[in-house]
Amino acid sequence: MKRSSFDIAPVPPFRLDLTVWTLRRRADNLVDRWDGEAYRRILVDDEGQPFEIAVRQVADGDAPRIAVSLSGRKSARDIERSVAPTVARLLGIDRSLDDFYRLAARESRLRPLASQFRGAKPPRFPHGFEALVNAISCQQLSLTVGIRLLNNLAQAFGATLTTDAGVFHAFPRPQDLAEVDIETLRGMKFSYQKARYIVALAQSLVEGRFDLDEIDTLDDEQAVERLCGVKGVGRWTAEYFLLRGLGRTHVFPADDVGARNNLERLVEAPEKLNYGGVHEVLEPWKGYGGLIYFHLLLKSLSEKAVIAN
């Protein structure tokens, strides 16, 4: 195994643990791993070779710093240049939340939330395909069940790397899933519809019939409309993609039942919120819906004792 390492200085404040949990969501997530000190994930380079990143926070306060270690079968030095932007995307290290913190300082309902989870950055999946497959897999299921389906997918079709700690898997690329038999996914507990949607999406990307990069050039309304033209993608999945795939942190996926419940508790809503009601509640905090979404997720994880803070 060949290794190398480098340091990155995130925009302060930054807390690796909180950011990783915002990305990870559940303790049994096998793709985004966290042992209390290091975040680890298997990535795949342009030649299809898997390698592992391990990220540790080595300084905090006004000058946070993370150490990134790479290990793989080929020279890690060859892939350092492409890894730094991927780490920045995954962990949101270049994002300044100063405006959000200033808003929260003036808002009694947001102030405790921002204070408790100060330093949590908005993460993004490394590829749009992964963001969409995450959303499709979790549709109409609990997040716990959705994560387990995604684990099955990674273990069956993701590139494999054997490390000192064991055998680990990358999240599958479109080319890894384009030729998968629907019945194989059915045997992994995917519904027929979800299996069909995932394989069809992979095929459309491999064959060049759909380009996820183009979505980033569109405004929110256009992007949602374009995405909803893909089989298996509805409004919630599209908005989830805008937030977790494109990093549009003003977007609160308002059809997300869990997030909607979290918001109801935050504002002590007298009745259940519908899609329009969510946006009405968020209007005074317009522009920060996605950040509120992430902070409410962390609050929920903290209340369930999944994370300690």
MODARA-V51872 format. One record per residue. N is the residue number from 1. RES is the residue in one small letter. BURIAL is b if it has 24 or more other ideal C-beta (glycine too) atoms within 12 Angstrom, else e. Layout:
N,RES,BURIAL / N,RES,BURIAL
This chain:
1,m,e / 2,k,e / 3,r,e / 4,s,b / 5,s,b / 6,f,b / 7,d,e / 8,i,b / 9,a,e / 10,p,b / 11,v,b / 12,p,b / 13,p,b / 14,f,b / 15,r,b / 16,l,b / 17,d,b / 18,l,b / 19,t,b / 20,v,b / 21,w,b / 22,t,b / 23,l,b / 24,r,b / 25,r,b / 26,r,b / 27,a,e / 28,d,e / 29,n,b / 30,l,b / 31,v,b / 32,d,b / 33,r,b / 34,w,b / 35,d,e / 36,g,e / 37,e,e / 38,a,b / 39,y,b / 40,r,b / 41,r,b / 42,i,b / 43,l,b / 44,v,b / 45,d,b / 46,d,e / 47,e,e / 48,g,e / 49,q,b / 50,p,b / 51,f,b / 52,e,b / 53,i,b / 54,a,b / 55,v,b / 56,r,b / 57,q,b / 58,v,e / 59,a,e / 60,d,e / 61,g,e / 62,d,e / 63,a,e / 64,p,b / 65,r,e / 66,i,b / 67,a,b / 68,v,b / 69,s,b / 70,l,b / 71,s,b / 72,g,b / 73,r,b / 74,k,e / 75,s,e / 76,a,b / 77,r,e / 78,d,e / 79,i,b / 80,e,b / 81,r,e / 82,s,e / 83,v,b / 84,a,b / 85,p,e / 86,t,b / 87,v,b / 88,a,b / 89,r,b / 90,l,b / 91,l,b / 92,g,b / 93,i,b / 94,d,e / 95,r,b / 96,s,e / 97,l,b / 98,d,e / 99,d,e / 100,f,b / 101,y,b / 102,r,e / 103,l,b / 104,a,b / 105,a,e / 106,r,e / 107,e,e / 108,s,e / 109,r,b / 110,l,b / 111,r,e / 112,p,e / 113,l,b / 114,a,b / 115,s,e / 116,q,e / 117,f,b / 118,r,b / 119,g,b / 120,a,b / 121,k,b / 122,p,b / 123,p,b / 124,r,b / 125,f,b / 126,p,b / 127,h,b / 128,g,b / 129,f,b / 130,e,b / 131,a,b / 132,l,b / 133,v,b / 134,n,b / 135,a,b / 136,i,b / 137,s,b / 138,c,b / 139,q,b / 140,q,e / 141,l,e / 142,s,e / 143,l,b / 144,t,e / 145,v,e / 146,g,b / 147,i,b / 148,r,b / 149,l,b / 150,l,b / 151,n,b / 152,n,b / 153,l,b / 154,a,b / 155,q,e / 156,a,b / 157,f,b / 158,g,b / 159,a,b / 160,t,b / 161,l,b / 162,t,e / 163,t,b / 164,d,e / 165,a,e / 166,g,e / 167,v,e / 168,f,b / 169,h,b / 170,a,b / 171,f,b / 172,p,b / 173,r,b / 174,p,b / 175,q,e / 176,d,b / 177,l,b / 178,a,e / 179,e,e / 180,v,b / 181,d,e / 182,i,e / 183,e,e / 184,t,e / 185,l,b / 186,r,e / 187,g,e / 188,m,b / 189,k,e / 190,f,b / 191,s,e / 192,y,e / 193,q,e / 194,k,b / 195,a,b / 196,r,e / 197,y,b / 198,i,b / 199,v,b / 200,a,b / 201,l,b / 202,a,b / 203,q,b / 204,s,b / 205,l,b / 206,v,e / 207,e,e / 208,g,e / 209,r,e / 210,f,b / 211,d,e / 212,l,b / 213,d,e / 214,e,e / 215,i,b / 216,d,e / 217,t,e / 218,l,e / 219,d,e / 220,d,b / 221,e,e / 222,q,e / 223,a,b / 224,v,b / 225,e,e / 226,r,b / 227,l,b / 228,c,e / 229,g,e / 230,v,b / 231,k,e / 232,g,b / 233,v,b / 234,g,b / 235,r,b / 236,w,b / 237,t,b / 238,a,b / 239,e,b / 240,y,b / 241,f,b / 242,l,b / 243,l,b / 244,r,b / 245,g,b / 246,l,b / 247,g,b / 248,r,b / 249,t,b / 250,h,b / 251,v,b / 252,f,b / 253,p,b / 254,a,b / 255,d,b / 256,d,b / 257,v,e / 258,g,b / 259,a,b / 260,r,b / 261,n,e / 262,n,b / 263,l,b / 264,e,e / 265,r,e / 266,l,b / 267,v,b / 268,e,e / 269,a,e / 270,p,e / 271,e,e / 272,k,e / 273,l,b / 274,n,e / 275,y,e / 276,g,e / 277,g,e / 278,v,b / 279,h,e / 280,e,e / 281,v,b / 282,l,b / 283,e,e / 284,p,e / 285,w,b / 286,k,e / 287,g,e / 288,y,b / 289,g,b / 290,g,b / 291,l,b / 292,i,b / 293,y,b / 294,f,b / 295,h,b / 296,l,b / 297,l,b / 298,l,b / 299,k,b / 300,s,b / 301,l,b / 302,s,b / 303,e,e / 304,k,e / 305,a,e / 306,v,b / 307,i,b / 308,a,e / 309,n,b
